[in-house]
Amino acid sequence: MNFIARRAKLLGTVFTLGLLIGAPVHAETPQNVLVVAQSIDDAVSFDPAEGFELTTVQSFNNLYQRLVQSNRDDGTKIDPALAASWEAGRDGKSLTFALADGKFASGNPVRPEDVIFSLTRAVKLNKSPAFILNELGWKADNVDAAVTKVDDKHVKLTWTADVGSGFALSLLTAPIASIVDEQTVAANAKDNDFGNAWLKTNSAGSGAYAIGTYTPHEALVLQANANSNDKPKLESVIIRNVPDVGARRLLVEQGDADIARGLSADQIEALKDKSGIKVLSVASARTDYILLNSKANETLGNPAFWEAARYLVDYDGIAKNLLRGQSTVHQSFLPVGFPGALTDTPFKLDVDKAKKILADAGIKTPFKIEFIVFNDQPFLSIAQSLQSTFAQAGITLDIQPGVASDIYARGRAGKYEMTLRYWIPDYFDAHSNASAFAINKDNSANTVAKQAGWVIPELTDATLAAVKEQDPAKRAALYQDLQRKIQASSPYIFTLQGNDQVVLSDKVKNYAQGLNADQVYYDKVEK
């Protein structure tokens, strides 16, 4: 076991013993190591072609580079990364990229072959985020012809979808477009899996860090990539799994962690004026929603139930009393900050109205709904609030907490009745959210609509029309119309937009986090 892994284990052991004996613990973090306390129970895979959870998405900018990436300060701007420059084709459906000099953590140079391998494997694997690249019309049977080598420094991308080069560039900023080291990944492939099993717990990128060790539900250790063009300031980052928010608070308060994420409103309030601690408040593009499985039973598939459920949520109470600054009420699928986002909030807690909607539709109460929820805050507190308000209409929510990765798996497999979810845009374009919630013509794409069992050919056509529109004002209006339709009737109930509060030791300098979930950067951090 290497030093960093030993240190991660030691810190966990020391903290656990301290809790058991009730004594204060002060295992001050090493000067060249950043220790982050949060829940990482949601992690399913660190393969950028598959990872689609908060923990994995937050890691990708530190492990991988893409041809182009979102600007750290303004996500709507696109910066060069592994591509030094690019040129759009006159046909409006192609881009040619000139590669910069880059190296993977293995020492292998970044080549056109790596770009081709990365993008084609992501499409062929067809994991959860594959629908992003599918937006270009890329499928397993045509992607090989769409991504081609021009020469040793240039690669060309073509597409059949009726979208422009600007939208294509936005798609290529998504984590799924990360470039992996073909030689390293291919050497670890088994049974034609394109190295997927190996990449679930390892990395093969050109980012500032590489995965040193990963122990599920315990710790992720990132080690500095000596071959990175932009070497990080610190030797390593240890992201410890600390499911209990109270424990996270103690760790950062006592100096055993440098950063704590996902603290409750109470924990944040207690730390705001604490010496040696600072609270960073970051606007987030995260939208929270309730997801209903319309195929689970007749009631959950009834639009009248969807409508009634919208009036059984205490939106203001959850935002103001439970979350206190960590979220605001938001009731549409586009987050504030994106062109065309709706900001009206037409729904409020109204139990009598909900009961009338149910009665008029012939939906008899009482009945029970299985409600699967992440075993973490604030999800459990929100679930309890919903349990209380739904009960007033004769609906029992049977809360079943679970490890986040298991909850995700059940949702994607359609093995649930009701769950709490959040959505984070994959790239800075309205279509990132619209494609998830408003596309499902035939259950062929891995969208949220498919997970809800909601087949919507007309909305799908409208969404595809919106992404083709080149006039910004007309395009925004089309997305507003889509939002209103889904806001009025769908198996999703949008509730909140997040505001991330991150607690840091005052020793931590230059930590950066942006509007979108993948915009978490450790490379400039110093202590």
TORKOL-703992 format. One record per residue: y, z, x of N, C-alpha, C in turn. Coordinates in pm, whole numbers, plus 50000, padded with zeros to 5 digits. Example, Ala and Ser with C-alpha at 12.3 -4.5 7.8 and 13.67 -1.06 7.14 Angstrom:
2
494315078051319495505078051230496705078051320 497755070851285498945071451367500035078751290 
//
This chain:
527
498805000050086500005000050000501255000050089 502224990750064503394990150150504355001650123 505365002450207506295013850198506995014550064 507465002950015508225002949890507335007449774 506115002349771505205006349664504905021349673 504695026249798504445040549815505635048749766 506845043649795508055050949754508165051249602 507845040049537507905039649390506935049849332 505725050249387504735059649338505165074049363 505745076349481506185089749516507285094649422 508255086049395509335090049304508775093749167 507825085549117507235088448987506485101648988 505745104249096504975116649106505885128749113 506945127849195507875139049210508545142249078 508955131849007509645134248880508705140648778 507465135448770506505140948675506235155548703 506035159048831505795173048866506985181748830 508195176348850509385183948816509455187248670 509085177648587509085180248443508055190848406 506885190148472505815199548438506185213848471 506865216048584507185229648625508565234048577 509315224548518510615228148463511685230348567 511455225648689512445227748795513265215148816 514535216548860515335204848889514765196949006 514795183748996514255175149100515375166349154 515445165049285516475156649344515855148549457 515255137149422514705128249522515675116749538 516755119149609517835109349619517285095849664 517735085449597517195072149625517625067549764 516755059949833517095054849966518325045749963 519035044950072520275037350077520045022350055 518895017350097518645003050088517734999249970 517555008649878516695006449761517475009749633 517425000849535518015003349405516905007349309 517035018849244516045023549149516615022749008 515935015448923516375013248785515375019748690 515865027848598515005034348499515205027748363 514145022248308514195016048176512765014848125 512615009648005511275006547956510924992347999 509734990648056509254977148087507944974348012 507704982047907506474980447830506374967047757 507514960047745507484947347674506964935847760 506884937847892506534926947982505154921247953 505114908247928503864901147905503514892548026 504514885548081504244876548192505524874048271 505384873748404506504870448491506464855748534 505624847948467505644833448483506824828248402 507794821548466508964817048389508634806848282 507454800948289507024791848183506454799348063 506314812548077505724820547969506544832747933 507104839648032507824852048007508974850047911 508994858247806509984856247699510424869547643 510294880147724510634893647681511834898347763 512464909047719513684913647784513444916647932 512404924147964512154927748103511934915548190 511104906248144510824894548226512034885348236 512734883448126513914874748127514974880448221 515134893748222516114899948311515764898348458 514514895648487514084894348626514284880248681 514304870248595514174856448642515324851548729 516564855648702517664851248787517584857248926 516834867848942516674874149072515484868549149 514524862649077513314857449139513354842349159 514054835249071514004820649070515404814549064 515444801849102516634793749079516214781748993 517184776048926516964763848849517774752748914 517654740848866518504730148919519964733648899 520274738648780521624743148747521514756648677 522564764648688522534777748624523884780948561 523864789648462525094793748394525994801348491 527274798848481528244806248562528184821048528 528234829548628528084843948606529194849848520 530394844448535531534850048463531774843348328 531434830748318531614823248194530364814948171 529484820048086528194813648064528264799748006 529404795747950529524782347894529734771948003 530004776448126530174767248239528864766348317 528594754748372527344752448445527634750148592 526924757448677527104756748822525884750448888 526094744349006524944739549083524094751249130 522804748849148521904758949205521024751749306 519804748249268518984740349359519434725849366 520194721649268520794708249273522204709349332 522474701449432523814701449491524784693949401 524264683849332525084675749240524164668349145 524754662049045523974654148949524844643248891 524154633148838524854621748779524154617748650 524934616448544524364612248416524194597148414 523094592648355522854578248345523714571848237 523954559148252524764551848154524104551348017 522794552948015522074552647887522294565247806 522894575547866523134588047796521894596547780 520784592247839519524599547823518814601247957 519594603448060518984605948191519964613348281 519414620548376520184627648478519444626148610 520204623248715519624622748848520234633848932 519384642148990519834653849065519624651749215 520634655049293520514655549438520224669849477 519114672249546518704685849578519454691249699 519834703849689520414710849803519274715349894 519604719850014518584725250104518244739350057 517024741350018516594754449971515194757450017 514864770350021513524774550061513004784949962 511694784349940511034794449859510744806749943 510354817549876510044829849948508914827750049 508054817950025506944814850115507414808350244 508644803150243509144795450356509054780450332 508334776450227508234762250195509584756750148 509944744550188511194738750141511094734449995 512214734549925512254729849786512294714549788 511344708249720511194693749721511254688249578 511464675249563511374669249430510024672149364 508954672849444507634675549389507574689249321 508344698949373508374712249311509074711949176 510134703949168510844702449041509934695948938 509254685248980508344678148890507224687448843 506604694548936505524703748902505994714548806 507164720348832507654731648752507924727648608 508634716648591509024712648455507834707248376 506974699648442505824694148369504814705148336 504594714748428503644725548397504134733948281 505464736148273506014744348165505754737848030 505864724548025505604717447900504114717447868 503294714847968501854713947944501214727347911 501734738147970501214751447937501484754847791 502644750247741503014751947600502984766647558 503564775147640503684789247605504914791347516 505214803847482506244806747382507584799647404 508134799047529509434792547544509384777447558 508214771247544508084756847567508944748547472 509234754147354510024746547256511394742847310 511874750247411513184747247469513164733547534 512174731047619512064717947684511594707247586 510894711447481510504701847377511714695547310 512874702247318514084696947257514484683447318 513984680447438514284667647502513304656847460 512364660747373511324651347334510144651747429 510164661247522509064662447619507844668847555 506724662347570505434667547525504444665947639 503284671947622502274671547728501894657147766 501934648147668501474634447694502564625047745 503824629747754504874620747803505744626647913 505564639647943506484646048037506304640948180 505104636448217504914631348354505814619348381 506004611048281506854599248297508324602748288 508634614648235510034618548214510664625348333 509854630648425510364637748543509774630848665 510594623648739510074615248847510884616848976 510214614149086510834614649218511534601449249 512784602349294513534590449336513314588349486 513544598949563513274599049706513124613649749 513134616449875512864630049923513964639949888 515094635249839516184644349804516674642749660 516044633949584516534631449448515384631349348 515674636849230514704636749120515434632348994 514734624748910515344619448788514644624748664 515464628848567514954633648439515414624148330 514494619948244514834611648129514294618348003 514834614647890514354620547764514504610647650 513744613047546513754604247429514534610047313 514744623147313515474629447202516904624247198 517464624247079518814619047060519854629847091 519904633847218520874643747265521504638747394 522704643747423523444639347540523114647247665 523704643047777523424649447905523984663647911 525084666147840525644679647839524684689647778 524064685847669523084694647606521854696247694 521434685347757520284686047847520544695747962 521754695548016522104704848123522044719348073 522494721647951522414735147894520964739847887 520074731047844518654734547836518114738247974 518584731448075518054733548210518564746348274 519464753448206519874766748255518944777648203 518034774348112517124784248055516084788548158 515604800948151514594805648248513354796848259 512944790448149511744782048155511924770348251 513174766748282513444755648374513504760348520 513094772748546513054777748683512084769548768 512444767648893511634759548983510704768449065 509414765549056508414773449129507884765249248 507324772449343506774766649465505394760749433 505324747449425504074740849386502914744549478 503164744549608502064746849702501484760949686 502354770749668501884784449651501174786249517 501764780949411501184782749277499874775149265 499834762749314498614754749304497454761349379 497774768049489496734774749567496134786649492 496854791549393496384803049315495984799249173 495844786349148495434781749015493934783548995 493564786548871492154787948835491894781448700 490814774048693490404767948565491524759748502 492234752248584493304743248536494424750548460 494724762948506495764770648436497144769248500 497294759948596498584757748663499104770448730 498204779448766498614791948831499184802248736 499004800248607499614809248508499114823548521 497814825348536497274838948547497854846248668 497984839248778498524845348900500014848648884 500754839548825502194841548810502554852148706 501604856448628501884867248534502344879848607 501844881748729502154894048802502694891448943 502944878848975503484875149105504644865449086 505314861949194506394852349185506264842049296 506884830449275506864819749374508174812049361 509274819149382510584813249362511424812849487 512684808549467513644807749577514814817149554 514654826549462515734835949432515934846349540 516874855249517517214865449616516084875249641 515204876849541514094886249553512774879549517 511694885949557510344882049518509624894449467 508614892549384507844904049336507014909549452 507274922349485506474928949587505194934249526 505344942749425504204947649349504614949149203 503654947449117503894949948974502684957048917 502914968848862501874976348794502274977548648 501574971048557501964971348415502174985548364 503264987148291503634999848228503985010848330 504135007048458504505016948559505755012748636 505675001848712506834997948792506754983448835 507934977348847508104964048905508924965949032 508404961349145509104962749272509494948849321 510794946649337511324934049390511694936149536 511264926949623511574927849765512454916249805 513384918749897514324908549941513584896249993 514074884649953513534871950000514284867850127 513614868950241514254866050369514644851350382 514054842750300514344828450308515404823850209 515944833150133516944829550032518234824550099 518844814550036520134809650084521234820050067 521024829149973522024839449944521314852949948 521134858150067520334870150087520944882250017 520124890449952520644902149881521104912949978 521914922049926522454932850009521424943950030 520534945849932519564956749940518164951449970 517364959750031516014955850070515094954349950 515274962949851514364962249737514984968249612 514394964649499514774970049368513494975149303 513494987849264512354993649193512744995749048 512084988648958512354990248815511204998448758 511495011148732510485020548687510365020648536 509145021048489508945022348346509105036948305 510155039748230510415053348182510605052248031 509535053147952509635051047807510555060947737 510605073347786511405083747719512855082947763 513765081547665515185080047699515755092647762 515245104247721515695116747781515345117447929 514165112347963513755112048103514635102548183 515005091148123515895081748191517235088348223 517735095748126519015102648147518905112448264 517835120348268517675130048375517575123248511 516865112248516516705105148642518055100848701 518895094648618520175089748669521145101248691 521035111548608521935123048620521655130848748 520385131648785520005139648901519945131549031 520225118549022520225110349142518895104349177 517875105849089516565100149114516505085349075 517495080749003517635066548969519105062848986 519325050149020520695045349039521265039248911 520385033948828520785027348703519805031548593 520325033948473519475036648357519915027548243 518925020948181519215012048069518535017247943 519085012847828518445015747700518555030247658 519605037247703519775051147659520285051547516 519975062447448520435064047310521925067247310 522505066247191523935069447177524225083847219 523325092847187523505106847226523505108447377 522585101447444522495102347589523755096647655 524225085547602525445079347656526625088747640 526745094647523527855103747495527845115547592 526675120747621526565132347709526895128947854 526775116247891526985112448031528375106648060 529135103647955530405096447974531355103448069 531425116548063532365123848147531685131248261 530475127348292529695134048396530155129448534 530335138548624530725135148760529625127048828 530025116748900529065108448972528405097748889 528805096748761528205087248668529285078248608 528945065548588529845056548515529035048748412 529675045948299529015038648191529665024948180 528845014748197529315001048187528984995648048 529984990547978529774984847845529894969747854 528824962647819528764948247837528504941447702 529394932347663529164924747541527864916947554 527084916747446525764910447449525644899847340 524904889347371524624878947272523374882047191 522824894147208521614897947136521894899746987 521074893646904521164895846759519874902646714 520024913246635518884920846585518574916646442 517284916246410516914911746275515564917646235 515334917746106514044921446048513284908546024 512044908046068511214896146050510104899245950 510004890845847508984892345743507964881145756 506714884345742505664874345746505434869145605 505964857545577505914852145440504494848245398 503584847545496502194844045465501304856345451 501854868245474501034880345471500514883445331 501374881745231500964883845093501994877444999 501684877444872502544870544775503944876644768 504024889844778505334896444769506224892744887 505674893445008506464890545126506854875845135 506164867445064506524853245060507464849544948 507854859444869508724856944753510194857844795 510984847044780512404847444817513184858544747 512714862844630513394873844561513254886744643 512114888744706511964900444791512874899444912 512984887644970513884885845084515304889845046 515724885344925517074888544879517244903444857 516274909644790516374924044763516424932044892 515624927944989515564935345116516914935445187 517724925045166519044924645228519944935945179 519654941145060520474952045004519814965745022 518774966145106518114978945133518284983245278 519294977645343519604981045482520954988045487 520994999545549522255006845566522945001945694 523494989945686524074983445804525114992345872 526084997145795527165005145853526655018345908 525725024445836525195037245882524455035846014 523685025046027522935022746152523895020146267 524885011546243525815007946351526705019646391 527235026746291528225037146321527605050746353 526565054346281526005067846298524855068446398 523995058246396522855058446488523215052846626 523875041446627524065034246753525415036746819 526425039946742527725044446795528215036846918 528565024346897529125016547006528125007447075 526845008947043525845000547107525574987647029 526064986846908525904974846826526974974646718 527234962746666528124961146551527374953346443 527804955046319527144947946208527374932946225 526294925446218526374910746229525224905046147 525524895446059524544891045960524264875945962 524354869946079523984855846092523324853546227 522674841846242521844840046361522614836046486 523874831846474524664828846593525504841046631 525454845646755526254857246794527724853646812 528574863346790529994861546817530154857946965 530964847846991531104842747127530564828547138 529754824547039529224810947035530004802846932 530344790346962531064782046866530324781146733 531054783246624530464782146491529854794946436 529924805946511529314818446464530034823546340 529274827346237529854833646117530094848346146 531204853346099531534867446121531594875445992 531394868845876531424876245751530154884545736 530254895345660529114904245637528944906345486 528264896845418528204897245271527264907845215 526424914045298525444923445245525784937845284 525474946945194525634961145221524524968545146 524344981245178523324989145110523674990544963 522794985544876523004986144731521624986844666 521094998944654519725000844606519564995944463 520544998844377520444994544237520354979344226 521144972444306521114957844304519744952744351 519214958944455517914955044507516824957244402 516874968344333515874971444229515934961244115 517144957244079517294947443972516734933844014 516984929944138516454917144189514924917244185 514344928344225512884929544224512344929044081 512984936343991512524936843851512654923243785 513784916543806513994903343746512964893143795 512474895143919511484885843975510054889943940 509904901043867508584905643829507804912043943 508524916544047507874923344160507784938244127 506574942944108506374956744065506344966444182 506964977644162506934988544261506195000244200 505645009744277505765010344423504735001644494 505024998244619504054991644706504374995044850 503424992144938503554996045078503554983745168 504354984545276504424973845375504114979745513 503224973345584502954977245722504134972745809 504724982145882505954979545957505714982646104 505444972246185505174974446327506484974446405 506614984046498507894986446566507644989946712 508534985646800508464989646940508545004846950 507695010447032507685024947051508785028947150 510025026447110511175028847198512405029947110 513425036047167514705036747097515545024447134 516425019747043516745025746913515845021146799 514775013746831513945007646727513335017946633 512875028946689512245039246605513255045546510 514465048246559515495054146473515915044446364 516045031646400516405021646299515295020446195 514045020646243512915019746151512905031346053 513245043146100513275054846012514385053745909 515535047945950516605045545854516155035745747 515495025045787514995015145691513935021245600 513085029545656512065036245577512695044445464 513785051145497514475059445398515115051145287 515795040345325516505032345223515545023845140 514505018245201513525010445125512785019445026 512545032045065511845041444977512595043744847 513925042744852514745044744732514495033944627 513915022744671513585011844577512095011444547 511375021844589509945022544562509075015044661 509635012344778508885004844881508635014144999 507375016545029507005025145141506815016645267 507595019445369507415012745497506515021545583 505345016545612504365023745694504645020445840 505455028845905505885026146043504695027846138 504415017546215503345017846313503915014246450 504295024446529504845021846662503785016146756 504215007946848503275002346944503974998047071 503204995947175503754990647300504354976947272 505534974547327506284962447293505484949747315 504724949047424503964936847451502934934247340 502354944847286501394943247176502094938947047 503264944647023504024940946903504404926146909 504854921647027505174907447044503944898747016 502804902747073501584894847057501194893646911 501294904546836500944904146694501914895246618 503194895946652504174887646586503914872846609 503614869346734503384855346767502104850046705 501154859146681499894855046620499944855746467 501064860346411501174861546266500374873146209 500024882946293499214894246248500104906446223 500944905346125501874916046091502394913545949 503074923345893503744921545764505264921845781 505734931845856507184933345878507384939446015 508404934746085508694940446217510184939446246 510624947246344511994946546395511984938046520 512924928946530512984920246647514434918446690 514604913146809515934908746852515774895046915 516854887346908516834873946967517974872847066 517664867147181518664865047284518674850147315 519834843547312519864829147339519244825847474 518564814447480517954810147605518914802247691 519974797347630521004789847702522254790047614 523394786647674524654788047603524964775747517 524254774947406524504764547308523974769647174 524664766247066524274771046934522834767146898 522384756046953521024751446920519954760946972 520294768947073519314778347126518814787647016 519704792346930519304801046819518844792946698 519564782146669519204774046552517784768546565 517394764646685516054758946703514964769246680 515294782046699514304792546677514154796046530 515284796846459515264801746321515264790846215 515644778646252515824768246151515004755646179 513984756746264513094745346288511644749646266 510984743346174509544744546156509124734546049 508924722346093508564711945998507084712445962 506244715546062504804714546038503984724546119 504624735446161503944745746240503474740846377 504124730546431503714725346561504504731346676 505634737946645506484743646750506434758846745 506534765146863506464779746870507824786046840 508254785346717509554790846678509364803746599 510484810846578510444822946496510074819246352 510554807746306510224803246172508704801746155 508044796746257506594795546251505954809446244 506464818846324505934832446323506114838946187 507144834846115507384840045981506554832645876 505844822045918505064814245823505924806145729 507104802445776508104796045690508244781445729 507704772345651507774757945678509004752345608 509914746345686511234742445634511624728445682 511014718045628511314704445674512784700345657 513404704245544514794700145521515744707145618 515554720145638516394727245735516154722145876 514924718545905514604712846036515384700146059 515404691345960516164678845972517654681545991 518184691345917519604694745930519914700246068 518994708046122519194713746256519164702846362 518254693446349518164682446444519384673446434 519964672446317521194664646301522364671646369 522394684946360523494692546420523504691246572 522334691346633522304690646780522714676746831 522584666646747522984653146787524494650746775 525154658646692526584656646666527394659046795 528234649446830529004650346954530394656346933 530924655746811532244661346784532124676546772 532804684146858532634698746858532954705546725 534034701246658534414707546532533384704546423 532934692146415531924688446316530614695646344 530294696846472529044703546510529074718346471 530204724846496530344738946460530204740746309 530774731446232530684732146086529234730746038 528474722146103527064720446067526274733346092 526564740046203525864752646232526294763746137 527534763346093527984773245995527234771245863 527034758845825526294755945701524844760845713 524224758445828522864763345851522784778445841 523764785145901523774799745898523884805045756 524734798645676524914803345538523624801845458 522934790845478521674788645405520634799045444 520524801845572519534811545618519974825745584 521264827945588521804841045550521474844045404 521534833845319521314835845175519844837445140 518964829845205517554830545169516674826245286 515984835945342515054833545452514254846345476 513144845445546512374857645576512904865145697 514194863345727514874871145831516054878445768 516274890645811517444898145768518214901845895 519294894845921520094897446041520954909746018 520964918446115521594931646095522704935046194 522494932146323523394937346426523564927446541 524674929046613524834922446743525034933346846 524344931946957524304942647056525524943647146 525674955347203526644957947309525924966947410 525584961347524524764968747620525574979347694 525054991447694525665002247770524705006047883 525155003848004524345006248123524955017848200 524125027648234524595039348307524285037448455 525305039248540525145037148683525635049348761 524985051948873525535061348970526805055449027 527785063849057529025058449113528845053249256 527635054849310527345049149441527045034149432 526705029549312526335015549293527575006949283 527634996749366528774987549368528294973249339 529124965849269528924951349249527724947749161 527304957049074526274953248977526914943748877 526214932948842526764922948750525794920248636 526354919248515525564915848397526444908048303 525904897248245526684888648159526314889748013 526844880447934526664880547790525204878447751 524504870147826523134866847790522134875347868 520944877047814519964886547870519544883148011 519444870148043518984866548177520074868548281 521284871548238522384873048332522464887348387 521404891348451521334904148522521134900748669 522044905548753522054901448893522034913748985 521054913949075520944924949172521354920649313 521564907849337521724903049474522984908149544 524054910949469525304915449531525434930749533 524464937749475524574952249462524514958949599 525424968549617525444976849737525514991449695 525175000449788525235014749762525975021649877 
//
